[in-house]
């Protein structure tokens, strides 16, 4: 793929290149991951929107393998942290050690970078570590930097966190508070594969060696495309639609439907409106379009809003979930 350094002068050409890159990325990822094209596209939308993702799914659905494959096809530095109850903040961000110069004998503190200093970080089972350690990662996600010993160390772009969470075995876990969940652009749910896909998975993973994945983009090109996403125009109508959609999730808002007032304790905040527009821009250009449509907003509503709605006991007693509420708002 040609260089994308001059996207400012030729955004239309860059958008066409981005669409071709998406198809090439999907083709490469399919060498190892099967039946997850929609999930991969959502991860790419998050990447180009500079948004982090929380991925929910039971063990054995290749979440870790998918993120690793994506890091290879994007030619990004990749680190993985397995979150455990004894993990400390310094195990993520890094720590200062006392270092002695062998020539002069002078001693001083030296900062050793932690695994957060990478392009693509997989935070595996983030809900298995205490809130203090979770907060250390989330601070890096929000500020793109690490502060220690009175100094600030900047994380080099692109920087993206894909965190996984196991929906079962909740005993001994530390669920992310709503304020911390809000830091993730998407909550993506990974379901079981179909029978045909599962058969293919078994065939491919139990015979021969892994296929080699070829890089399609690099870090510099990704940063250029992230800047391109910010330049995509959005009409006032689409912005109004996104804002109205988010406001309807808040039971205290006059525009909220009666079922929202009945079943929702807290709705989504302004960050959800921002993410709907940013992700809409990314989705549009990944599909070769220079403008964001209401259909883009609708397609992204569930992954952006589902973890931002806090349902009350009445909703839980009736077996309702956030996705059902969002569907009813979209229909209305």
Order of alpha helices (4+ residues) and beta strands (2+ residues): alpha-alpha-beta-alpha-beta-alpha-beta-beta-beta-alpha-beta-beta-beta-alpha-beta-alpha-alpha-alpha-alpha-beta-alpha-alpha-beta-alpha-alpha
